[in-house]
Amino acid sequence: MNSVKDKIIIVTGASAGIGLATAKLLAKEGAKVILAARSEETLKKLEKDLPGSFAIPTDMSKEESIKAMIRQIKEQFGRIDALVNNAGQGLYGAIEHVSIEDYRKIYELNVVGPLIAMQQVIPIMREQGSGHILNISSLVSKNYFPMLGAYASTKYALNCLTLTARAELEKDKIIVNLMHPGMTATEFGKNSLKSGEAAKQMESRFRDNMPTPDSAEYIAGRILLALESGQAEVMAHDS
């Protein structure tokens, strides 16, 4: 994409954390940011604060909500230059005890939702001759940690979908890539689901002993790099 200026860019999960910081940075860089999240009140306030932004309340775990969001953008703006699939939720729990209901819930949001959004924007991007899909994964998808296996597996799946789509869509001039945040100073841990008492204890120990997290603003900068460079995978920190 090179420059994001004047591009129509969807950011899902835009009401808080990494999504909010990304929306602010993209707006500052001159993009026309589509703010997608469940919180209508928060999005409407953000729309007023960010010049050129447009709020569309969207539940990224619901197929019809995603499809309606994409239709509205196409009808209103005529094109979609980039999709940043950022919305997601964590889950703490041992593989033996993790709640299947909780796992299905995060799988719908972390994997199925992004896939539906990809499927909806690909024909639009192909028709316009260009486009960019950036999926926000996680460094946990490059490792395996006790109590994080269920969550990490959703990001492993997202990685596979992303890199396969990258190869499939190269001929259509659609860039598909990944950004992998590490520990970030957001409400992600607080908002994660917890399966079992051991998971709650692990989360507490992990929180008390974790390294200094990156700021959401720093990760937003790495997301901007991923959009501008188009490289297959951008990590939280260069090795």
C-alpha positions in Angstrom: 0.0 0.0 0.0 3.0 2.3 0.7 0.9 5.3 2.0 -2.3 5.1 3.9 -3.3 8.6 3.1 -6.8 8.9 1.7 -7.3 5.1 1.8 -10.6 3.6 3.1 -9.4 1.3 5.9 -11.6 -0.8 8.2 -10.3 -1.4 11.7 -12.3 -4.0 13.7 -12.2 -3.9 17.5 -11.7 -0.1 17.1 -13.3 0.9 20.4 -10.4 0.1 22.7 -6.8 -1.1 23.1 -4.8 -1.8 20.0 -7.7 -1.2 17.7 -8.3 2.3 19.2 -4.6 3.2 19.0 -4.5 2.0 15.4 -7.6 4.0 14.4 -6.1 7.1 15.9 -2.8 6.6 14.1 -4.3 5.9 10.7 -6.5 8.9 11.0 -3.5 11.0 11.9 -1.8 9.7 8.8 -4.7 10.8 6.6 -6.6 7.6 6.2 -10.4 7.4 6.1 -10.9 5.0 9.0 -14.0 2.8 9.3 -14.5 2.1 13.0 -16.0 -1.3 13.6 -16.9 -2.6 17.1 -19.9 -3.5 19.2 -20.0 -0.4 21.4 -22.1 2.1 19.4 -21.8 4.9 22.0 -18.0 4.7 22.1 -17.7 4.6 18.4 -19.9 7.6 17.9 -17.8 9.6 20.3 -14.6 8.4 18.5 -16.1 9.3 15.1 -16.4 12.9 16.3 -12.8 13.0 17.6 -11.2 11.5 14.5 -11.5 13.6 11.3 -12.6 11.5 8.3 -13.6 8.5 10.4 -16.9 6.7 10.1 -18.5 4.5 12.8 -20.3 1.3 12.0 -21.4 -0.8 15.1 -20.5 -4.4 14.3 -20.4 -7.7 16.1 -17.5 -9.5 14.6 -18.8 -12.8 15.9 -22.0 -12.5 13.9 -21.9 -13.3 10.2 -24.8 -11.0 9.2 -23.4 -8.1 11.2 -20.1 -8.4 9.3 -21.8 -8.7 5.9 -24.0 -5.7 6.7 -20.9 -3.6 7.7 -19.1 -4.4 4.4 -22.2 -3.7 2.3 -22.7 -0.3 4.0 -19.0 0.7 3.3 -19.2 -0.4 -0.3 -22.4 1.5 -0.9 -21.2 4.6 0.9 -17.6 4.9 -0.2 -17.5 2.8 -3.3 -14.3 0.9 -2.4 -12.4 -0.7 0.4 -8.6 -0.3 0.4 -7.7 -2.2 3.5 -9.2 -4.4 6.2 -7.4 -4.6 9.6 -8.9 -7.7 11.4 -8.0 -6.8 14.9 -11.1 -7.8 17.0 -10.4 -10.8 19.3 -10.6 -12.2 22.7 -8.3 -14.3 24.9 -8.9 -17.5 26.9 -6.9 -18.9 29.8 -7.3 -22.6 30.7 -5.6 -25.9 30.7 -6.3 -28.1 27.7 -7.8 -30.7 30.0 -10.3 -28.3 31.5 -10.9 -25.5 29.0 -14.6 -24.8 28.5 -15.7 -26.0 25.0 -18.4 -23.3 25.1 -15.7 -20.6 25.7 -13.5 -22.1 23.1 -16.2 -22.0 20.5 -16.9 -18.4 21.4 -13.4 -17.2 20.9 -13.0 -19.3 17.8 -16.0 -17.6 16.2 -14.5 -14.2 17.0 -10.8 -14.9 16.4 -11.0 -17.1 13.3 -14.4 -17.3 11.7 -15.1 -13.6 12.0 -11.9 -12.6 10.2 -12.5 -15.2 7.6 -16.0 -13.9 6.8 -14.7 -10.4 6.6 -11.9 -11.5 4.2 -14.4 -13.3 2.0 -16.6 -10.2 1.9 -13.9 -7.8 0.9 -11.9 -10.0 -1.5 -14.4 -9.6 -4.5 -14.5 -5.9 -3.9 -10.7 -5.6 -3.9 -10.4 -7.8 -6.9 -12.8 -5.7 -8.8 -11.0 -2.5 -8.0 -7.6 -4.0 -8.8 -6.0 -3.7 -5.4 -6.4 -4.2 -1.7 -4.8 -5.1 1.6 -6.0 -7.5 4.3 -4.0 -7.3 7.6 -4.8 -9.9 10.2 -3.7 -9.2 13.8 -2.3 -12.5 15.3 -0.1 -12.9 18.3 3.4 -13.9 19.3 1.8 -16.8 21.2 1.2 -18.4 17.8 4.9 -18.8 17.5 5.3 -20.7 20.8 3.3 -22.8 23.2 2.6 -21.8 26.8 0.7 -23.6 29.5 -2.9 -22.3 29.9 -2.8 -20.4 26.6 -3.1 -23.3 24.2 -6.7 -22.8 23.3 -6.3 -19.1 22.6 -3.0 -19.6 20.8 -4.6 -22.3 18.6 -7.0 -19.7 17.2 -4.1 -17.6 16.2 -2.3 -20.5 14.7 -5.4 -21.0 12.5 -5.5 -17.4 11.6 -1.9 -17.5 10.5 -2.6 -20.4 8.2 -5.6 -18.7 6.6 -3.7 -15.5 6.2 -0.5 -16.9 4.6 -2.5 -19.2 2.3 -4.7 -16.3 1.2 -1.5 -14.3 0.6 -0.4 -16.9 -2.0 -3.8 -17.3 -3.5 -4.5 -13.6 -4.0 -1.1 -12.3 -5.1 -2.2 -12.6 -8.7 -5.1 -10.2 -7.9 -2.8 -7.6 -6.4 -4.3 -8.1 -3.0 -1.8 -8.1 -0.2 -2.5 -10.3 2.8 -0.3 -10.3 5.8 0.1 -10.7 9.6 1.2 -8.5 12.5 2.1 -10.3 15.8 1.8 -8.2 18.9 3.4 -9.4 22.1 2.5 -8.4 25.6 0.6 -5.1 25.3 -0.7 -2.7 27.9 -4.4 -3.1 27.3 -7.4 -4.6 29.0 -6.9 -7.8 27.0 -6.1 -9.9 30.0 -8.9 -8.5 32.0 -11.4 -9.2 29.2 -10.1 -12.7 28.5 -12.3 -15.7 29.4 -11.0 -18.0 32.2 -11.7 -21.7 32.4 -11.1 -23.2 35.8 -9.5 -22.0 39.0 -6.0 -22.9 37.8 -6.4 -20.5 34.9 -7.3 -17.6 37.3 -4.3 -18.4 39.5 -2.0 -18.6 36.4 -3.3 -15.3 35.1 -2.5 -13.7 38.4 1.1 -15.1 38.6 1.6 -14.2 34.9 0.4 -10.7 35.5 2.7 -10.2 38.5 5.8 -11.5 36.8 5.3 -10.4 33.2 7.9 -8.2 31.4 7.2 -4.6 30.7 4.5 -4.6 28.1 4.5 -2.6 24.9 2.1 0.3 24.7 -0.9 0.1 22.4 0.5 3.1 20.5 3.7 1.3 19.8 1.9 -1.8 18.4 -0.2 0.6 16.3 3.0 1.8 14.8 4.0 -1.8 13.9 0.5 -2.2 12.3 1.1 0.9 10.2 4.5 -0.6 9.2 2.7 -3.8 8.2 0.3 -1.9 6.0 3.0 0.2 4.4 5.5 -2.5 3.8 3.2 -5.4 2.9 5.8 -7.9 4.2 4.3 -11.3 5.1 4.7 -11.1 8.9 5.6 -8.1 11.1 6.6 -8.9 14.7 6.3 -6.7 17.7 10.0 -6.2 17.7 12.6 -6.6 15.0 15.0 -9.5 15.7 
